[in-house]
Amino acid sequence: MSAPIVAVVGGGQLARMMQESANALGIHLRALVEAADGSSAQVIPDHRVGHPDDDTAMDELVAGADVLTFEHEHIPDAQLARLASRLPIEPKAGALHFAQDKIAMRQRLSAAGIACPEWTTCRTREELTEIGQRWGWPVVVKWARGGYDGHGVAVVTDPADIASWFDDLAEGDALLVEEHVPFTREVAALLARSRSGECVAWPLTQTIQRDGICHVAMAPAPGLDPALAREATDIGYRVAAELDVTGVLAVEMFVVEGDSPRVVVNELAMRPHNSGHWTIEGSLTSQFENHLRAVLDLPLGDTRMVAPAACMVNVLGSARAEPRDAYAAVMAREPGAKIHYYGKGVRPGRKLGHVTMIGDDIADIRRRAEACARAIEADEKGN
């Protein structure tokens, strides 16, 4: 039996962590990376440097591969169409489109009766002014394509706040405008779906953001009404089936609690996702292993948790030139903490790695995991 070859587009930490599962399964991972010294290039021996709009680079990536998959959604539509006859592409272009284009996603989910924020589109400041006056300020405005980690998303009280966005719109493009949902927390339904349609879900995860970037992920979502948790997970299953997703799918949702509790879909990601990093230590099968299984159409692994609770905390920047200098103190204090380092250069707010802890009490392990992450972010004096 020859090792199956999975081609993956992307040179970041998601492909880097995918390599760990590929090693365990004896799967040959081949990556297209943006830089020879980037996060995934450091650990994936078979990599090519290039970009997904480069035909030659993509041809080299997929040569002899069994399947093409992604660690980000920024793949030109024309490239997907060009390669579609060469090998399976998972998720398929028809599904990936709804993670690439937020307006298309809102249209498709609304047509399927899946709860979303009230939404519309605008092309001019005057249109946005009319929407804000009609709905009431603030409103949320998003780029239809290309936004991530808080980029391309703005809470707007005056169209002047995003004046440059209108100047940057190409002819025929529009911005997505959504109601400002009065949510009490954010959750993510994380699922994996195979080519054959087998679908499994991990326990619902609560996420907490820092400056628009995921900071903390806790599973199962603590203190959430079980009925709302089931509703959110059921929405995840519906989205996976409706859009015919293959691989890992993250459905990020707002939870509105109170007299009329509800969940509404915020964003989609069709790849391993930050909200699921806890699954490496916290689940019988991680999101990275199940993504590989799913795109190769292998039976999916058990998603049950190995402890009652799991918490992941991202390391966002560091005051140290070399954050790993903090390891000795962190490991001595918390031998149960699992540190994942992404091999990136230090800059403020950048995702440099994450810390995961599992245990019986979510509040306790969150406190301890956050302390570990802060120690890596801080300077030698703890500042």
N, C-alpha and C positions, 0 to 999 in steps of 0.2 A: 504494500500500500504506500503510495507516495503522499507526502504531506500536502494537504489542500493549501492553496495560495489565496490569501485574502489581501486585496489591494485596498489601501485606505488613503483618502485624501486628507492631509492635515498634519502639521508638524508640532502640535501642542501637547498639553498634558493628557488629553483624552486618548490619543493614539499611544502615548508613552505607557499609560496604564493598561491599554489593550494588549500591549506586548507581553505583560506579565501573564495574562490568561492564555495568550497564544503559546507562550513557553510551556505552560503546564499541560496544554492539550497537544503539543507537537504540531501546531498550526504555523505555517509560514506566513508571517505578516510582512508586507512590502508597503512602504509609505512614500507618498509625495510630500516633501517638506519644504518649508519656505527658506530655511537656512541650514547649512551643514552642521552648525553647532547648536541648533535649536533643541527644544525639550525632547521631542520624540526621536530626533536623529541621533541623540546621544545613546539610545538604548535599542534602536531597531537597526540591526546590521544592514538589512536590505532596504536602502532608501535612495530616492532620487531627489535632487534639488530642483524645484520648479514651481509653477503655479498652474491652477486648474484651467486657465484660459490658454495654456500652451499645448498645442496639439501633439508636438513631439514628446514632451514630458509625459503627457497622459498616455500616449501610445506605449511608451516604455513602461509605465506603471502597470498597465493592464495586460501586457504581453504574457500569455500563459497562465494568467490568474483565473481562479474559479469564480470570483465574485468581486465586485467593486462596491465599497462602502465609504463612509465619510465620518470625520469627527467635527465638521462644521457644515453649514448649509450653503456656503457662498460658492456655488458651482454654477457656471454659466449654463443656461438652458440648452444652448446650441451644442455644448460639449456633451451633455447627457444624451441628446438626440443622436449625435454622431457615433457614440459608443454603444448605443442600445442594442445593436445587432451583434456586437462582439462578445458580450458576456452578460450575465445577470447583473443588474444594478439594484442594490438594496440599501435603503428604500428606493423604490422606483421613482422616476421623475414625476409621475403624476401625483404621488403622495408627497414627495419632497417639496413640491411647489407650494404646498400649504404651510410649510415651515419657512419657506423663503420669502413669501409675500403675505404680509399681515392682512391686507385688504381681501385677498383671495381667501385666506383662512377664515376671516369673519363672515364672508359671503357663504362659504361652504358649511360652516358650523351652524349659522343661523338657518340656512335652508334645511338642515337636518334636525332642527328643533333643539339644539344643544345650547344651554344657557350661556350667553355672553353679555358683557356690558352693552348698554345702548351705544350705538356707533353710527358714524357717517364718515364722509370724506370731504376734504376741502382742497382748493387749489390756490386760493388767494387770501390775503389778510381780511378782505371784506367778508368773504364767506365764513371765515373763522369767527369774526366779530358777531355775525348774525347768529351763528350756532351758540356761542357763549351767552349772548343775550337771551336766546330762547331757552337754553337748558339751565343757565346759571353758571357762573364761574366758581371754581376753576374747572377746566376740562383737561383731559390727557391727550396729548398729540404725539404721534409716533411716525417715524419714517416707515414706509411700507416695506422696504428692503434694507438689509445691511446693519440694523441696530443689534447691539449685544451688550450685556453687563451694564445696563443703564444708559448706554450711548444711543442716541436717536429716540429717546423718550423724554418728554417734558411735561410737567404739570404747569399749565398756562393760565394766567389770570388776565393777560393782555397780549394780543397778537404781536406787539412789539418785542415780547420776550423771545420770540423765535423768528424775527424778521429775516434773518439770513437763510432760514430753511426755505422760504418761498422763492428767494433768489436762486437757490440751488436746484429747484425742481426742473427736471427735464420736461419737454413738451409732452403732454398726455399723462404725466405722472400726477399723483395726488398724495396728500397726507391723510393718515387715519386719525380720526377724532373720536374719542370715547368719553363716556360719562366718568366722572371721578367717583369711583365706587367706594362707599363708606365701609371698607372691609376691616375686620378685626384681626385677621391673620392671613398668611399666605401658605398654601399647601401645594404639594406636587404629587400627582399620581404617576408612578413609574411602572411601566409595563414592558414586556418583551413579546414580540409576535413573530412567528416563523413564517417562511414562505408558504408553508402548508396551512397556515391559519391557526396553529396552536398559539395560545396567548396566556401569559402568566403575569401576575402583578405582585409587587412588593408591598409591604405595609405603607399606608399613606404617610408622607413625610411633611413636617412643617418646616418652612424655611424663614430665616430672618435675614434681611438685607442690610448692608452697610454701604451708603452712597451708591445704591443701585446694583451692588454686587452681592451675590450670596455670601453671607458670613457664617451662619449657623444652619445646620440641617439636623432635625431630630426625628427619630422614628421609634415607634409609631407616633403620629402627631399627638402630643400630650393634651389630655383633658378635652379632646374634641368629642362632641356628641357622636356616639356610634352610628346613628342614622345618617348624619352628615358625612361621616367618613365613608360609609358604604355608598352614599350618593356620589361622592367625588370619585371613588374607585370605579363605580359603574360608568361614570362619564368617561373615564380613561378607556375602559373596554369599548365603549361605543365609538369613541374617536378612532381608536386603532382599527376597528372593523370598518367604519364608514369611509375612512381614508385609505384603507388597504395598506397599512404601514407594515414594513418588515424591519426588524431590528428593535432596538430600545426606543421607546417613546416616553417623553416626559410631558405631561399635561399640567401646566402651572395654573393654579386657580386662586381666586379670592374667596374667602369665607366671610359671609355677612351673617353675624349672629344677632340674637335679639328676638323680637316678637315674631318675625317671619324669616327664620334662618334659611340660608341658601348658599350655593356655591356657583360661581360663574368662571368660565374659562378666560384666562389672561393670555398665555402664550403657549406655543408648542415647540418642542425640540425633538427631532427624529434622529437621535444618536445618544450615546451615553451622556449623562447630564450631571452637573454639579450636585444636584439634590440627591443623587444616588451613590456618591462616593462612599458613604457609610456601609454600603453593601459588601465592600471588599472584606471587611472583618465581621460585619454584623449579620450577614445572611449566608445560608448554605451555598448559594450561587450568586456571584457578584453580577452587577449589570454588565461588566465588560465580558465576562465569560458567556453570559446569555446573549449578548449582542453577536458574538462570533458564532455561537450555536444557531441563532436565528437566521443570520444571513447565509449560512451554509445549509440551512434546512435540516439541522440536527434536532433531536428531541431536546426540549428546554429543561433547564435545571430547576431544582426546588428553591423557592424564594423565601422559605421560612427563616425567621430570625434565629440566631444562635443564643441570644440573651433577650431578656424582656425589653431592653432599651438600647439604643445606639445614638451617638451624637458625633457629628463631624463639624469641625471649626476650620475655616480657611485661614491661612496665614496671608495677610494682605500687606505686602511691603515689609520693610524692616529698617531699623535704624543702624543695623550692623552691615558692614561691607560683605561679611560672610556669615549669613544666618546660622549655618551649621555649627558655628562656634558655641551656640547655646545648647547643643545636644546634650552634653555631659550633665548639665544642671537639670535639664528637663527630664531626661531619662532616669536620673537618680531620684527625682521627686515623684515621678509617675511611671513606674516600670510597665504599667498596663497600657500606656498611651502608644498609639501607632502613628508614626510620623511618615508622611509621604512628601518627598521633595521633588520639585519639577525641573530643577536644573536651569532656572531662568536667572537673568541678570536682575539685580535689585533696583526697583524704582517705587516711588510712593503708590500705595494702593494696588500694586500688581499681585496677582495670585501666584505666590511662590511655592505653595504647598498646602497641605492640610493635616490636621490631627484628628484621629478618631478614637473614641473610647466606647466600650460596651459595658453594660452592667445591669443592675436591678432598678436603679433609681435615676430617672432622666434628669432631674434637677441637679443631682450630685455629679453625674458624669459630664453634664454641660459645664458646670462650674469648673471642673478640673480640666476639661479639654480647652476651655477658653483661657485658663491660666497658662497652659502649655503654649498655646498659640501666641499669647501676649508676650511670653518670655522669648520666643523666637523673633517676634517683631521688635522687641525693645533693644536698647543698647546694653552695653556691659554693666551699666549701673541700674538697669531696670527701668529706664525712662523711655 
